[in-house]
Amino acid sequence: MKKIIVLIIVLFSFCSFSQVNDKSEIFSSFKFGALAGVNLSNLIGGVFTIEGKTNLTSNLNIKLSAGYSTINKKEGYNVKTYGPVVVNNVTTYQISSYNVDKILYDVFPVSVGFEYVFLHNNFSPYGIVETGYNFYTFHTQVSYNIIPNGRSYNSAEEVPSEYKGTPPVITKAASYRFALGLGTTYKISNGINLDIRYLFQANKYIENTHQILFGINF
């Protein structure tokens, strides 16, 4: 949270000192971009995004973006459970134990945001604020423990209580995102720019990440 506050202060400081005159007509320019990079949390994931933007003033753009990313969360908790096993029409109850090592998220974010360009030059630094919605699915990566003697029981009542607990629930609720970042474009040629960007991304119900992105816009 402290990092977000510091970044907001930096953004507003740049905006306060900007000396560029606002002479552009609204919606007078349109740009499209594609970027790829990494999601950094306690594990590394990947990210790809496409975006389109148009100007509100000569320095301020409004933008829409969509993409795909993987967010990998390290866990490490143990689950003890049991289940029925039917052999020759005879039902017994087998206990098992496994470790949840990771939760792997596939995320499809859709966002709207604002981009403020501090300086128009060959290098054009900018700040970004985005908010949006995460469509996502997930699966767990587990490692199994061996239960001595393949232990089983004739009825569910005989199963030890330590194997009857409820495993932690991974939520499937709606996820919203808020992102704040800084970047710069570098003019490669007329109409094509290299784009380098850092974003801090706060996700509801999903691990927060730091994104480092590289791409082009035109």
N, C-alpha and C positions, 0 to 999 in steps of 0.2 A: 504494500500500500504506500509506503514511503517513496518507493521508486516512481510510482504513478504520480504522486503529488509533485515530486521534483521535476518530472518530465513536463507536467502541465505548466509549472512555473516557467520553465525554459521556453516552452512554446509561446506563452503570452509575452515573455520578455522580447522574443524575436519579433512578434507582431507589433509591439509597442515601438520598436526602433526601426521598423521597415519604412523606407522613404519612397517606395514606388508609388507613382500616381495612378489612380484608377481611371483609365481611359477606355478600357475595352467594353464593348457592348455585351450584355448578358447573353449567354449561349452562343457566342460568336466563334468558339473553337471546340472541337471534339477530338479526344484522343482515346486510343485503346492500348492495352498493355497485357503482357503475360509474364509472370514471375514464378520462380521455383526456388526451393531452399530447404531449410531444416526447421523442425519444431524441437525446441530444447526444454525439457522438464527434468525429471530424474532419469529419463531415458531419451534417446534420440528418435524422432520421427521425421517424416517428410511432409512437404506442403507444395501445392501448385495452385495458382490463382490467376483468373483473368478478370479484367476490369475495364470499364468505360467511364470517361469523365468529361464534363463540360464546365465552362467557367461561369461563375456568378459575378466576379470582378476580375481585374487583371491579375490578382494574386490568389484569389479564393476559388477553388473548384469543388463541385459536388460530384460524387462518384458512386457507382454501383459495382459490386464485385461478387463473384461466385468462384468456388473451387473445390478442391479435395485435399484432405490432409490425414495423416496418421498420427495419433497421439498415444504414446505407450506409457503406461503407469506401472511402476514397480510396486509389487505387493509383498507377499511373504507369509501370509497367514495359513493356518492348517484347518482343514475341515474333516470332521469325523461323521460318518453317516452310515446308513444301512439300506438294504433293499431286498425284495423277494427274488429267489432263484427257484425255477421249476425244473425238476429233473424226474422223468418217468411219472409225471403227474403228481409228484410230491413237492410241496412248497417248503423251502427253508428260507432263512433270512441271513444274508451274508453282510458282514460289516466291512467297511473299507475306510481308508484314510488317504487324503491327498493334500498337497500344498498348492495354493494359488500363487503362482510366481509373478504373473503380469496380467494386466488388463489391456487389451489392444483395441483401440477405437478407430473406426473409419468414419471420418467427419466430412460433411458436405455443407460448408458455411455459405450463407447468402447475406450480404451486408450492404448498408448504405453509409456514406461517410463524407467527411470534408477534408480537403487538402489545402494547406496554406503554403504558398511558395514565398520564401523569404527574400530571394534574390534571383533575377532572371539573368543568366550568364551561361557560359559553357558548362560550368558546374552550377546547378540550381538546387540548393538545399530546400527541403520542405518538411512540414509536420503534418501528421494524419490523426484524425479521430474517426473511428468506425463503430457501428453497432449493428447487430443482426441476429440471425437465428442459425442454430446448428442442427441439421439433420444428421443423425448418427446411428451406427450399429456398433456392437462390440462383441468380443469373445474373450474368454480367459485362457491363459496358458498355464497348464498345471503339470505337476510331477507327482506320480503316485508312490505311496508308501506300501510296503509289503506287510500284510497282516499275517503273523505267525500261524502256521498250520491251516491257513485258509479258513479261519474260524467261522462257523455258521450256527444258527439257532433254529429250533423247531417252531418257535412262535415269536411274534414281535415283542411280546411281553418279556421274553427272556433276554432281549438285547440290552447290553449295559447302557445306563442312562447317558454316559458321555458320548454315545453315538446317536443320540436322539435330538441333539441340538439343531437349531435352524441355522443354516449357513448365512453369512452376511449377504444382504440383498444389494445388487448393483442396480441403481435406479435407471429406468427408461423414460423418465420424465422429460419434458421439453427443456431444451438447453439454449440459452441466449449467450451471445458473446459481446464483449466490449474490448476494443483494441486502441492502443495509443502508441504512436511511433514517430520516428524521424528517418529521413532518407535524403538522397540526392540523385538527380539525373545528370548525366554527362552527354553532351551533344556529340554524336558520332558522325552524323551527316544531316543535311536538311531533312527534317521530318522524322528522324530516327534517333532515339536516345537510349543510352544505357541507364538502367534504374537499379539502385542499391538501397535496401531498406531494412530497418530494424523495427519490430513491433513487439510490444508486450500484450498478450492476449489473455483476458480473464474470461473463463467459461463457466457457466452455471452447470453443476453436476459432472463436469469433465475437468481433468487436470489443466491448470493454467500453464501457458507456455511462453517462451521467448522465441520469436521467429526471426531468422536472418534470410533475406530474399535477394535474388538477383534476377534481372530480366530486361526486357526492352519495352518501350512504348513508342507509338508513332501516330 
